Amino acid sequence: MMDEFSVALNTERAARMCPVCGGESVVFRSIEKRDGTITRKRICRLCETKFETTEKFSRVLYIARQK
């Protein structure tokens, strides 16, 4: 059974995968917009396909500190 943390890691890996060949990609440009989304332009290391991914925060976790 997969927990929420494992699902998040798999989602992160999927965002880096090339939609054509499934290879790893690298970011060559990041654009942050006013609404908080980040668009990353990527290029595949294997087949050199260029594609974009968009990241958006879905929630903010607050961590309480003890004094």
C-alpha positions in Angstrom: 0.0 0.0 0.0 1.3 3.4 -1.0 1.2 6.3 1.5 0.7 10.0 0.6 4.5 10.6 0.7 5.2 7.8 -1.8 2.5 9.1 -4.2 4.1 12.6 -4.0 7.5 11.2 -4.9 6.1 9.3 -7.8 4.3 12.4 -9.1 7.5 14.4 -8.9 9.3 11.8 -11.0 6.5 11.7 -13.5 6.7 15.5 -14.0 10.4 15.1 -15.0 9.7 12.2 -17.5 9.7 12.9 -21.2 6.2 12.4 -22.7 7.7 10.9 -25.8 10.4 8.4 -24.6 10.0 8.4 -20.8 13.6 9.6 -20.2 14.7 12.0 -17.6 14.6 15.7 -18.4 16.5 18.8 -17.2 15.0 22.3 -16.6 16.4 25.0 -18.9 14.0 27.8 -17.9 11.6 28.5 -15.0 8.9 31.2 -15.0 7.1 32.1 -11.7 3.7 33.8 -12.2 1.8 36.1 -9.9 -0.7 33.4 -9.0 2.1 31.3 -7.5 2.3 28.8 -10.3 5.7 27.9 -11.8 6.1 26.9 -15.4 9.3 24.9 -16.1 10.6 24.4 -19.7 12.4 21.1 -19.9 14.4 19.2 -22.4 14.8 15.4 -22.5 18.3 14.1 -22.1 17.7 11.1 -24.4 15.6 12.4 -27.4 15.9 16.2 -26.9 12.2 16.8 -26.9 11.2 20.1 -25.3 8.1 20.3 -23.1 6.6 22.3 -20.3 5.4 21.4 -16.8 3.4 23.6 -14.5 3.6 23.4 -10.7 1.0 24.8 -8.3 0.9 24.6 -4.5 -2.2 22.8 -3.4 -1.8 23.5 0.4 0.6 24.9 2.9 1.6 22.9 5.9 2.3 24.8 9.1 4.9 23.5 11.5 4.6 24.6 15.1 7.9 25.3 16.9 8.5 24.9 20.6 10.1 27.7 22.4 
